[in-house]
């Protein structure tokens, strides 16, 4: 993996306190004394994937496929369900996940080639779906922007979700897609408490900047809503009414939510995070998560893992429903469609014939 032309970042706090033991390799990464975890330098590696669109069969998700320019995420959210995916690469779900980032530098070219295939049928894409496509490195690398340029050219339906204000940089492409009813965006807000956000999501945009992103997108006519996710019972679930009201005032038109789940080694990362920041609430929070996930920390069944089960889940659902109605917001985003889809232009500038 070549790394000479990719940036190196100095961290601003970590969500994980250490590397967890990972499942798929006997090799474990350790750091030198004095280098863990706050002083670990973020490094980027070329990901030489030969395809860029991933498809799934999960009935929980409102899209058919996803496009992920990065593997691993600098945001460092302590609760992130995607952390175990790094173990497939030989890394840990802990500090490695937020400090060893795989970068799909060829993503825009791979996407263009895929959309140009005669047999390609457009489907709703989520950008990203696993890790955040606007994590800090995107400001320099512009891989997500390159993918959006291809999607805008082709008028291909795509739904965005991010917790980074950087999405506003790409309002030109999103605006073009919006003119063809081919895009909608969710801004994820877990809390309005700036101090809690810095601890929980150490390198994501502040809550105020996320509200500003909603305001900017709405001002350009781009359908935008808020993802109140994840709700962590006993930690941030009481903020649902305030988050929805603030998002509505900023221009959000629709909203959704999920409850937190802690699959595999994420439970270790999050438990360590609670111990470091809220030791007095650790047992209470983990106990309530267990109750919402069917006496586990991650329910194995579709239809239950994202909304939860039991009394705390029902309470969160009711608070969300009442708050949504009070804020005069929709629970469903506007439909995106492929009615205006066209193949990408050839390199010489001629439009491909149908």
N, C-alpha and C positions, 0 to 999 in steps of 0.2 A: 504493500500500500504506500503510494507516494504521499508525502506530507509537506514537501518543501514549499509548495505554493499555496498552502492553506494557513489561515491565521492561528495564532496561539493566544488564548485569553487568560487573564488573571481573574480569579473568581471573586465574587462579591457575596460571600456566604454560601453555605451549602444546605440543601434540604436533608441529605443523608449524613449521618454522623460517622459512617464507616462503610467498608465494603462488606456485604453479606456473602455467605457461602453460596456459590452458584451451582445449579443442578447438572450441567451438561459437560463438565470438564474436571479432571483431577487437578488441573493447574489453577492456582488462585493468585491474584495480583495483590501485592502488598506495597506499601509506600515507605520511603525512608523516614526515619525519626525526624520530627519537626515538619513533616510534609502532609500530615493528615489531620482533618480533611480540608481545613480552611485554606491551606497553602498549596493544595494540589492545582497545578496549572491545567487548564482545559486544552485538550489537543484534538485536532480534527484529522480524519482519515478518509481517503477516497473510497467510496463504495462503488464497486464495478458491477452493480446489478444490470442484468440484460433486459429487464422489463421494469415498467414503472407503475402500472395499474394493478392493484390488488383487489380481488373479489372475495366476497364472503357469503355465508348462508345464514347469518344470524337474524332471526326475526325481531330482535330487539332494536335493530338499527334502521333508520329511515332513509338509507341510501344503499345502492347496490355495490358500489366499488369505492376505493379510496386511493389517493395519491399522496405519498409521504416522501418529501425531498430529503428528510433527515432520519437517522436512527439514533436514539438517545436524545436527550433534551437538556439544554443549558438552564432552562427555567428552574429546575431542581425541586419541583413540587413534591413534598414529602409523601403525599398520598397517591401519587400517579400509578394507575393500574398498568401502564405500559412498561414499567421498570423491568419486569421479568423477561421481556422480549430481548433485552440486551444479553441475557444468558446464552441465547442461541449463538451469539457471536464470540463466546468465550470470555465475556466481561461479566462484571457483577451488577446486580440491580441496585447497588448502593451508590457510592461515590462515582464508580465507573460510568453509570448511566448518565450522569450529568457532567462528566469531565472527559469522556472518550466518545466523541460524536462522529458517526459515519455520515459522510456527505455524498449525496448522489449528484455529482457535478454534471452528469450527462442527462439529467432528468428532462429538461426541455426538449432536447433532441430525440430522446426515446419516446416522449409523449407525441411529438409531431409525427414520428414514423408510425406510431400506433394508430393515430387518428386518420392517417393517409391510407391505411389498408382498405382494400375494396370491401372486405367482409366485416369491417368494424361497424358496429351499431352503437350509437351514442347512448349512454346511460348516466344517471345521476352520480356524479363524483363528489366525494367529501375530501376537502383539502384542509387538514390532514386526516384525522381519524385516529392516529396513534400518537405521534409526538407533534408538538406545535410547529407549524410551518413558518411561523414568524419569530422563532427563538432568536436571540441576539445576533448570532452569526449571519443571519439572513440579511442584515443591514449592509454587510459587505459583500456577501457572496451572490445575492440576488437570484437564487435558484427558484424560489417560489414565484418571484416576479417573472422570470423567464417562462415558467409553466403557465402563469396567468396570461401572458402575452399570446401563447399558442391557443389557449382556451378562448380568449376574446376574439382572436382572428377567426376561429372556427365556430364561435357562438355556441360553445359546448356547455351544457348545464353543469354547474358546480356549486356546492354549498361550502362556505368557509366557516371555520371555528378557530378562535384564537383568544389568548389573554394578553396580547401585545398590541400596543398602539401603532406599531409599525404597519399594520394593515392599511392605514390611511395613506401611506405612500403610493399604494397601488389603486387608488380610486379611479384613475383613468381607465384601467382595464376592467375593473368591477362596474364602472358606470356603463361601459360599452356592453357588457354582459346583461346588465339590468335593463337596458333598452330593449332587449330581446327576451325578457322574462327568463333569463338563464342563470341567475345567481341570487343568493341570499346569504347573509352573514350572521353568525352568532358571536357575540363577545362574552366570554366567560368571566363571571364575577362571583367569587366565593364569599367575599366579605367587603364591607366598606371601611373596616378598621385598618388603616395604613400600617400600623405596627404589627398586627396579626398577619397581614398580607406579606410583609417583609420576612417574617419567620416561616410562613407556610409555603410561599411561592417566591423564593428569595431573588430571582432574577427576571421575574415577569414585570410587566408594567404595573404601576400603582393603581389602586381602585379609581382614583380621580382621572388618571390618564385613560383608563378603559371607558369611563363615562364620556370622556372627550372624544374617543374613537367612535362611540355610538352617535354622538352629536354630529361629527364630521361626515360619517357615512350617510346618516339620515338627511343631512343638508344637501347631499349630492343625489338624492333620490334612489339610493341603494337600499333595498329591503334589509333591515337590520333588527335583530332581537337580542335578548340576553339569555345566556345559559347560566342558571343559578346552580352551579355544580362544581364539585360535589357538595351536597349537604352532609355535614358531619354532626350527628346528633350529640348534643352536649357541648358543642364547640361553636358552630356558626348557624345552626338551624333557626335560631331566634331572629336572624337578620333577614329572613325571606321577605317580609313586608317592606322593609326599608330599601332593600336592593331593587325590588320590582318598582317601587315608587321612584327611586332615583333614576333607574333606567328609562322609565316612561317619560320623565321630565326631560331626559336627554334626547328622546326621540325614538326609543325602541318601540317596535310595533307588536312583537310577539315574544314569547318566553317559554323555556322548558327547564326541567331540573332532573337531576339524578341524585341518588344517595351514594355515599362512599362505599366502596368495596376494597378489600385488601387481599388480592390473590397472592399466593406463594410467598416470596420473600418480601413483598411490600409490607406485610404485617410487621416484620422485624424493623424495617426502616421507619415506619410510622410510629411504632411503639417506642423506639429510641428517640424519635422527634418529640413525642409527648413527654417522655422522661426528662428531656433537656429543657423544654419550654413550659410545660404545664404538668409537672409531676403530681400535683395534688388532684388533678382531674383525669389522670391517665386511666385508672381502673374504671371510672365512670364512663368515659368516652368509649373505651374498648368494649365495655359491657353492653353499651347501647348499640354499637355497631354489630356486635354478635347477635343481638336481638333482631335487628333489621335484616340480617343476612341468614336467618334461620338457624341460629345457634352456631354459626361458623363466622368467619370474617369475610367470606366471599361465596355467595349462594351459587351452586352449580347449575341452576335451572334458568333457561331463557325466560324472560317475562317477569322474573323475580329479582335478578341480580342488580338491575339498574334502579328499580323503584322500591325494592325491599319488601319485607313482610312484617306483620306484627304491629303492636300498638304505636311504637315510635314512627314507623313508616307511615301508618295511617294518619298520625298527627301531622307529619310533615306534608303529606298529600293534601290534607284539609286546609292547612295554613296557606299552602301554595294556591289552592283553588280560590279561596276567599280573597287573598291578596291580589291574584291575577284579575279577578272581577272588579275589585276596588280600583285597580290601576287602569282598568279599561284596556286591557291587552288581550291578544289572541293567544291560544295555546298552540296553535299550528302556524308554521311559517307559510308564506305564499308558495304555491307550487312552482318549481322551476321545470322547464321543459326544453326539448330539443327540436322544437318546430322550425327554428331558424338555422339549424346545424348545416355547416358546409365543410367540405374537406379543406385541409390546409393548402395554401398556395404553394406552387412549386418554387424552387429556389430562384428560378429565372423570373418569377413574378406573375406567371400565367396561372389562372385559376384552373384547377383540375376539372375535367369534364365529368359530369355525372353519367 
